[in-house]
Amino acid sequence: MQPDPILNQTLVQGKSVIDAWNSRDKSLIFSLYSTDFVREDLGTNRQYDVAAVSQMLDLYWTAFPDLQFSLKDEISGKQGKTVLVWKAKGTHQGPFMNIPATNRPIEFYGISILHVKDGKIIKVLYSWDEASMLRQMGLLPNLR
């Protein structure tokens, strides 16, 4: 299957966005993004620049050293927009949100809307199931 032309713009050295995030190589990850890139968390209405995303990566990689992403679906649209539906899996092995390691496995879904211009990601809108992750860590009650 031939990759979508819009997704081709997000490839660097043959790596997809998901592959780059799984590499844990910040230089590879940030080579996909423009220098004035903005990441917006739709759940918290917060925006992050490249420096804030770098700090966030350190936080997540410390808390979930085996964290891996897999692509579940993608929708490519007009005007350089692509929607990625992804799944994250890992084990809570370090402090996260002032919560000591629980050593519990976590698995949750998220959606990212990538805005691409001139072969670089200029903006990402994302949402993920934080409640599911916290529930799996034993911090929220089950709903059933």
LOPADO-162115 format. One record per atom (N, C-alpha, C): x, y, z; atom name; residue in one letter. Coordinates in Angstrom, 3 decimals, always signed. Layout:
! LOPADO-162115
X	Y	Z	CA	A
...
This chain:
! LOPADO-162115
+0.841	-1.182	+0.000	N	M
+0.000	+0.000	+0.000	CA	M
+0.884	+1.242	+0.000	C	M
+0.618	+2.153	-0.875	N	Q
+1.404	+3.372	-1.021	CA	Q
+1.003	+4.380	+0.062	C	Q
+1.977	+4.999	+0.750	N	P
+1.623	+5.997	+1.769	CA	P
+0.915	+7.192	+1.148	C	P
+0.038	+7.816	+1.907	N	D
-0.667	+9.002	+1.470	CA	D
+0.335	+10.137	+1.247	C	D
+0.149	+10.987	+0.212	N	P
+1.087	+12.085	-0.040	CA	P
+1.244	+13.034	+1.138	C	P
+0.172	+13.294	+1.885	N	I
+0.285	+14.187	+3.040	CA	I
+1.171	+13.545	+4.094	C	I
+0.984	+12.242	+4.333	N	L
+1.821	+11.569	+5.310	CA	L
+3.264	+11.512	+4.848	C	L
+3.496	+11.450	+3.534	N	N
+4.869	+11.483	+3.029	CA	N
+5.590	+12.731	+3.508	C	N
+4.852	+13.825	+3.657	N	Q
+5.462	+15.062	+4.115	CA	Q
+5.928	+14.951	+5.568	C	Q
+5.365	+14.029	+6.325	N	T
+5.759	+13.891	+7.726	CA	T
+6.806	+12.798	+7.918	C	T
+7.304	+12.242	+6.816	N	L
+8.338	+11.226	+6.918	CA	L
+9.716	+11.877	+6.915	C	L
+10.576	+11.410	+7.796	N	V
+11.956	+11.876	+7.861	CA	V
+12.835	+10.644	+7.884	C	V
+13.731	+10.541	+6.927	N	Q
+14.619	+9.382	+6.827	CA	Q
+13.816	+8.082	+6.883	C	Q
+12.664	+8.068	+6.202	N	G
+11.848	+6.861	+6.138	CA	G
+11.055	+6.553	+7.395	C	G
+11.011	+7.477	+8.339	N	K
+10.295	+7.240	+9.604	CA	K
+8.970	+7.987	+9.615	C	K
+7.926	+7.326	+10.087	N	S
+6.638	+7.985	+10.260	CA	S
+6.636	+8.735	+11.589	C	S
+5.590	+9.505	+11.806	N	V
+5.447	+10.214	+13.077	CA	V
+5.451	+9.219	+14.241	C	V
+4.691	+8.136	+14.105	N	I
+4.615	+7.126	+15.167	CA	I
+5.992	+6.488	+15.387	C	I
+6.686	+6.131	+14.302	N	D
+8.021	+5.549	+14.428	CA	D
+8.983	+6.522	+15.111	C	D
+8.880	+7.793	+14.768	N	A
+9.758	+8.798	+15.379	CA	A
+9.507	+8.881	+16.878	C	A
+8.225	+8.907	+17.291	N	W
+7.921	+8.975	+18.718	CA	W
+8.412	+7.721	+19.436	C	W
+8.316	+6.573	+18.796	N	N
+8.785	+5.335	+19.426	CA	N
+10.300	+5.247	+19.474	C	N
+10.993	+6.019	+18.666	N	S
+12.464	+5.984	+18.628	CA	S
+13.089	+6.606	+19.875	C	S
+12.362	+7.510	+20.515	N	R
+12.874	+8.277	+21.668	CA	R
+14.065	+9.158	+21.302	C	R
+14.185	+9.454	+20.043	N	D
+15.256	+10.303	+19.528	CA	D
+14.669	+11.691	+19.291	C	D
+14.930	+12.607	+20.218	N	K
+14.340	+13.940	+20.114	CA	K
+14.743	+14.656	+18.831	C	K
+15.969	+14.471	+18.377	N	S
+16.379	+15.152	+17.147	CA	S
+15.561	+14.642	+15.959	C	S
+15.273	+13.351	+15.919	N	L
+14.429	+12.805	+14.864	CA	L
+12.993	+13.301	+15.019	C	L
+12.482	+13.241	+16.229	N	I
+11.107	+13.695	+16.484	CA	I
+10.945	+15.145	+16.049	C	I
+11.812	+16.023	+16.525	N	F
+11.645	+17.446	+16.256	CA	F
+12.041	+17.842	+14.838	C	F
+12.703	+16.951	+14.116	N	S
+12.978	+17.247	+12.705	CA	S
+11.691	+17.204	+11.879	C	S
+10.639	+16.590	+12.414	N	L
+9.342	+16.547	+11.737	CA	L
+8.550	+17.837	+11.911	C	L
+8.927	+18.657	+12.903	N	Y
+8.136	+19.819	+13.289	CA	Y
+8.812	+21.124	+12.883	C	Y
+7.993	+22.135	+12.574	N	S
+8.533	+23.465	+12.300	CA	S
+9.025	+24.069	+13.611	C	S
+9.897	+25.058	+13.516	N	T
+10.454	+25.671	+14.726	CA	T
+9.399	+26.452	+15.512	C	T
+8.340	+26.910	+14.846	N	D
+7.288	+27.649	+15.542	CA	D
+6.043	+26.775	+15.793	C	D
+6.255	+25.485	+15.809	N	F
+5.214	+24.486	+16.033	CA	F
+4.460	+24.736	+17.333	C	F
+3.147	+24.429	+17.327	N	V
+2.301	+24.528	+18.522	CA	V
+1.537	+23.222	+18.670	C	V
+1.491	+22.700	+19.887	N	R
+0.728	+21.493	+20.219	CA	R
-0.357	+21.914	+21.195	C	R
-1.602	+21.605	+20.862	N	E
-2.720	+22.022	+21.706	CA	E
-3.448	+20.802	+22.252	C	E
-3.521	+20.723	+23.579	N	D
-4.244	+19.652	+24.269	CA	D
-5.704	+20.065	+24.356	C	D
-6.562	+19.366	+23.620	N	L
-7.973	+19.725	+23.585	CA	L
-8.677	+19.455	+24.912	C	L
-8.156	+18.523	+25.717	N	G
-8.766	+18.203	+27.006	CA	G
-8.514	+19.250	+28.071	C	G
-7.367	+19.906	+28.002	N	T
-7.011	+20.898	+29.020	CA	T
-6.986	+22.320	+28.483	C	T
-7.125	+22.452	+27.167	N	N
-7.069	+23.758	+26.511	CA	N
-5.726	+24.445	+26.751	C	N
-4.651	+23.653	+26.796	N	R
-3.302	+24.188	+26.977	CA	R
-2.515	+24.048	+25.681	C	R
-1.618	+24.979	+25.437	N	Q
-0.759	+24.925	+24.266	CA	Q
+0.685	+24.742	+24.702	C	Q
+1.447	+24.036	+23.857	N	Y
+2.841	+23.732	+24.145	CA	Y
+3.689	+24.081	+22.931	C	Y
+4.861	+24.669	+23.187	N	D
+5.818	+24.868	+22.111	CA	D
+6.811	+23.708	+22.131	C	D
+7.828	+23.768	+21.277	N	V
+8.788	+22.673	+21.165	CA	V
+9.484	+22.402	+22.502	C	V
+9.871	+23.456	+23.233	N	A
+10.565	+23.272	+24.519	CA	A
+9.656	+22.558	+25.528	C	A
+8.399	+22.928	+25.569	N	A
+7.461	+22.292	+26.505	CA	A
+7.206	+20.835	+26.116	C	A
+7.136	+20.553	+24.819	N	V
+6.959	+19.172	+24.373	CA	V
+8.190	+18.346	+24.746	C	V
+9.375	+18.926	+24.633	N	S
+10.601	+18.228	+25.020	CA	S
+10.570	+17.845	+26.495	C	S
+10.140	+18.766	+27.348	N	Q
+10.011	+18.474	+28.788	CA	Q
+8.963	+17.405	+29.037	C	Q
+7.855	+17.461	+28.296	N	M
+6.799	+16.474	+28.443	CA	M
+7.313	+15.084	+28.070	C	M
+8.105	+14.998	+26.999	N	L
+8.671	+13.709	+26.601	CA	L
+9.520	+13.125	+27.721	C	L
+10.361	+13.960	+28.337	N	D
+11.195	+13.486	+29.452	CA	D
+10.334	+12.951	+30.588	C	D
+9.262	+13.655	+30.909	N	L
+8.344	+13.235	+31.973	CA	L
+7.726	+11.873	+31.658	C	L
+7.194	+11.735	+30.444	N	Y
+6.540	+10.469	+30.064	CA	Y
+7.538	+9.327	+29.960	C	Y
+8.716	+9.578	+29.390	N	W
+9.700	+8.509	+29.237	CA	W
+10.258	+8.062	+30.588	C	W
+10.282	+8.961	+31.582	N	T
+10.700	+8.575	+32.929	CA	T
+9.604	+7.755	+33.609	C	T
+8.363	+8.189	+33.483	N	A
+7.246	+7.513	+34.137	CA	A
+6.901	+6.187	+33.463	C	A
+7.042	+6.137	+32.142	N	F
+6.665	+4.952	+31.358	CA	F
+7.818	+4.612	+30.407	C	F
+8.914	+4.047	+30.924	N	P
+10.102	+3.836	+30.101	CA	P
+9.887	+2.891	+28.918	C	P
+8.845	+2.086	+28.961	N	D
+8.566	+1.164	+27.850	CA	D
+7.412	+1.660	+26.972	C	D
+7.046	+2.932	+27.087	N	L
+5.920	+3.486	+26.346	CA	L
+6.129	+3.338	+24.843	C	L
+5.121	+2.781	+24.176	N	Q
+5.149	+2.600	+22.725	CA	Q
+3.803	+2.995	+22.148	C	Q
+3.845	+3.561	+20.962	N	F
+2.645	+3.979	+20.259	CA	F
+2.435	+3.087	+19.049	C	F
+1.164	+2.831	+18.716	N	S
+0.839	+2.121	+17.477	CA	S
-0.269	+2.894	+16.770	C	S
-0.190	+2.906	+15.462	N	L
-1.181	+3.600	+14.653	CA	L
-2.368	+2.683	+14.436	C	L
-3.555	+3.147	+14.781	N	K
-4.770	+2.356	+14.627	CA	K
-5.573	+2.769	+13.400	C	K
-5.505	+4.031	+13.041	N	D
-6.209	+4.504	+11.852	CA	D
-5.654	+5.873	+11.493	C	D
-5.862	+6.253	+10.241	N	E
-5.480	+7.586	+9.806	CA	E
-6.432	+8.044	+8.729	C	E
-6.677	+9.341	+8.729	N	I
-7.537	+9.962	+7.741	CA	I
-6.789	+11.177	+7.226	C	I
-6.536	+11.197	+5.943	N	S
-5.852	+12.331	+5.337	CA	S
-6.874	+13.213	+4.652	C	S
-6.773	+14.492	+4.920	N	G
-7.716	+15.434	+4.341	CA	G
-7.032	+16.442	+3.458	C	G
-7.778	+17.432	+3.101	N	K
-7.263	+18.495	+2.254	CA	K
-6.468	+19.488	+3.087	C	K
-5.715	+20.313	+2.396	N	Q
-4.995	+21.424	+3.014	CA	Q
-4.004	+20.983	+4.079	C	Q
-3.345	+19.837	+3.873	N	G
-2.275	+19.417	+4.760	CA	G
-2.692	+18.962	+6.137	C	G
-3.883	+18.409	+6.268	N	K
-4.343	+17.920	+7.568	CA	K
-4.464	+16.403	+7.533	C	K
-3.985	+15.770	+8.603	N	T
-4.085	+14.325	+8.759	CA	T
-4.504	+14.014	+10.185	C	T
-5.449	+13.111	+10.340	N	V
-5.899	+12.665	+11.662	CA	V
-5.285	+11.290	+11.921	C	V
-4.615	+11.152	+13.042	N	L
-4.047	+9.879	+13.470	CA	L
-4.802	+9.388	+14.699	C	L
-5.257	+8.159	+14.654	N	V
-5.828	+7.506	+15.827	CA	V
-4.766	+6.536	+16.307	C	V
-4.317	+6.700	+17.537	N	W
-3.200	+5.909	+18.034	CA	W
-3.535	+5.265	+19.377	C	W
-2.716	+4.271	+19.701	N	K
-2.841	+3.577	+20.990	CA	K
-1.470	+3.636	+21.664	C	K
-1.468	+3.926	+22.948	N	A
-0.229	+3.942	+23.734	CA	A
-0.282	+2.809	+24.743	C	A
+0.858	+2.145	+24.921	N	K
+0.982	+1.061	+25.910	CA	K
+2.288	+1.254	+26.653	C	K
+2.265	+0.944	+27.925	N	G
+3.477	+1.029	+28.717	CA	G
+3.229	+0.554	+30.136	C	G
+4.235	+0.736	+30.980	N	T
+4.151	+0.339	+32.379	CA	T
+4.550	+1.530	+33.240	C	T
+3.747	+1.852	+34.236	N	H
+4.021	+2.990	+35.115	CA	H
+5.161	+2.632	+36.076	C	H
+6.386	+3.006	+35.700	N	Q
+7.578	+2.620	+36.457	CA	Q
+8.318	+3.799	+37.084	C	Q
+7.772	+4.992	+36.972	N	G
+8.409	+6.166	+37.554	CA	G
+7.354	+7.176	+37.960	C	G
+7.757	+8.238	+38.666	N	P
+6.774	+9.222	+39.131	CA	P
+6.053	+9.895	+37.962	C	P
+4.759	+10.116	+38.137	N	F
+3.948	+10.774	+37.125	CA	F
+2.859	+11.563	+37.822	C	F
+2.786	+12.877	+37.573	N	M
+1.790	+13.750	+38.197	CA	M
+1.842	+13.598	+39.724	C	M
+3.022	+13.570	+40.282	N	N
+3.255	+13.394	+41.723	CA	N
+2.748	+12.054	+42.243	C	N
+2.618	+11.077	+41.359	N	I
+2.171	+9.738	+41.734	CA	I
+3.357	+8.793	+41.622	C	I
+3.749	+8.128	+42.702	N	P
+4.865	+7.190	+42.606	CA	P
+4.514	+6.012	+41.691	C	P
+5.528	+5.337	+41.216	N	A
+5.335	+4.200	+40.304	CA	A
+4.391	+3.169	+40.903	C	A
+3.464	+2.690	+40.090	N	T
+2.545	+1.637	+40.513	CA	T
+2.934	+0.295	+39.902	C	T
+3.823	+0.328	+38.914	N	N
+4.245	-0.857	+38.144	CA	N
+3.069	-1.541	+37.453	C	N
+2.012	-0.806	+37.207	N	R
+0.845	-1.344	+36.498	CA	R
+0.956	-1.032	+35.007	C	R
+0.487	-1.950	+34.186	N	P
+0.466	-1.672	+32.750	CA	P
-0.667	-0.695	+32.424	C	P
-0.424	+0.135	+31.427	N	I
-1.445	+1.064	+30.950	CA	I
-1.593	+0.892	+29.445	C	I
-2.783	+1.208	+28.974	N	E
-3.083	+1.127	+27.547	CA	E
-4.248	+2.075	+27.295	C	E
-4.053	+3.048	+26.413	N	F
-5.118	+4.016	+26.148	CA	F
-5.013	+4.522	+24.720	C	F
-6.106	+5.118	+24.253	N	Y
-6.186	+5.644	+22.891	CA	Y
-6.114	+7.163	+22.889	C	Y
-5.705	+7.688	+21.750	N	G
-5.702	+9.127	+21.542	CA	G
-5.870	+9.445	+20.072	C	G
-6.149	+10.699	+19.812	N	I
-6.306	+11.189	+18.451	CA	I
-5.460	+12.448	+18.313	C	I
-4.719	+12.526	+17.208	N	S
-3.930	+13.717	+16.896	CA	S
-4.326	+14.221	+15.519	C	S
-4.558	+15.514	+15.408	N	I
-4.833	+16.145	+14.124	CA	I
-3.592	+16.951	+13.760	C	I
-2.898	+16.504	+12.719	N	L
-1.657	+17.141	+12.291	CA	L
-1.947	+18.161	+11.194	C	L
-1.393	+19.334	+11.337	N	H
-1.446	+20.367	+10.300	CA	H
-0.034	+20.460	+9.725	C	H
+0.097	+20.182	+8.445	N	V
+1.406	+20.112	+7.797	CA	V
+1.526	+21.216	+6.754	C	V
+2.673	+21.887	+6.759	N	K
+2.954	+22.923	+5.768	CA	K
+4.425	+22.834	+5.385	C	K
+4.700	+22.839	+4.106	N	D
+6.071	+22.778	+3.598	CA	D
+6.838	+21.585	+4.170	C	D
+6.158	+20.451	+4.320	N	G
+6.803	+19.229	+4.768	CA	G
+7.090	+19.153	+6.256	C	G
+6.581	+20.095	+7.032	N	K
+6.791	+20.098	+8.487	CA	K
+5.449	+20.209	+9.202	C	K
+5.375	+19.612	+10.369	N	I
+4.172	+19.721	+11.187	CA	I
+4.215	+21.080	+11.877	C	I
+3.183	+21.892	+11.634	N	I
+3.156	+23.236	+12.219	CA	I
+2.238	+23.309	+13.442	C	I
+1.289	+22.371	+13.504	N	K
+0.343	+22.377	+14.621	CA	K
-0.199	+20.974	+14.814	C	K
-0.418	+20.603	+16.081	N	V
-1.071	+19.342	+16.417	CA	V
-2.153	+19.644	+17.454	C	V
-3.357	+19.220	+17.143	N	L
-4.446	+19.225	+18.122	CA	L
-4.591	+17.778	+18.572	C	L
-4.652	+17.537	+19.878	N	Y
-4.746	+16.137	+20.314	CA	Y
-5.646	+15.994	+21.526	C	Y
-6.139	+14.786	+21.661	N	S
-6.952	+14.412	+22.811	CA	S
-6.654	+12.955	+23.114	C	S
-6.576	+12.618	+24.383	N	W
-6.305	+11.234	+24.771	CA	W
-7.084	+10.893	+26.024	C	W
-7.233	+9.616	+26.266	N	D
-8.069	+9.113	+27.354	CA	D
-7.267	+9.042	+28.656	C	D
-7.074	+10.198	+29.264	N	E
-6.301	+10.292	+30.509	CA	E
-6.988	+9.559	+31.655	C	E
-8.316	+9.610	+31.702	N	A
-9.053	+8.922	+32.773	CA	A
-8.814	+7.416	+32.715	C	A
-8.787	+6.850	+31.518	N	S
-8.532	+5.415	+31.375	CA	S
-7.143	+5.062	+31.903	C	S
-6.155	+5.893	+31.576	N	M
-4.803	+5.645	+32.053	CA	M
-4.762	+5.683	+33.586	C	M
-5.364	+6.704	+34.186	N	L
-5.368	+6.825	+35.647	CA	L
-6.134	+5.673	+36.299	C	L
-7.203	+5.228	+35.658	N	R
-7.980	+4.093	+36.173	CA	R
-7.114	+2.835	+36.183	C	R
-6.351	+2.621	+35.120	N	Q
-5.490	+1.445	+35.033	CA	Q
-4.330	+1.509	+36.034	C	Q
-3.960	+2.720	+36.437	N	M
-2.922	+2.874	+37.454	CA	M
-3.506	+2.696	+38.859	C	M
-4.827	+2.501	+38.957	N	G
-5.479	+2.287	+40.235	CA	G
-5.858	+3.582	+40.941	C	G
-5.905	+4.693	+40.218	N	L
-6.147	+5.990	+40.835	CA	L
-7.565	+6.500	+40.671	C	L
-8.330	+5.884	+39.817	N	L
-9.749	+6.212	+39.642	CA	L
-10.533	+4.915	+39.723	C	L
-11.775	+4.982	+40.209	N	P
-12.580	+3.755	+40.293	CA	P
-13.017	+3.301	+38.900	C	P
-13.256	+2.009	+38.749	N	N
-13.809	+1.476	+37.522	CA	N
-15.248	+1.963	+37.390	C	N
-15.668	+2.150	+36.169	N	L
-17.025	+2.637	+35.929	CA	L
-18.041	+1.522	+35.878	C	L
-17.596	+0.295	+35.799	N	R
-18.522	-0.836	+35.694	CA	R
-18.600	-1.601	+36.986	C	R
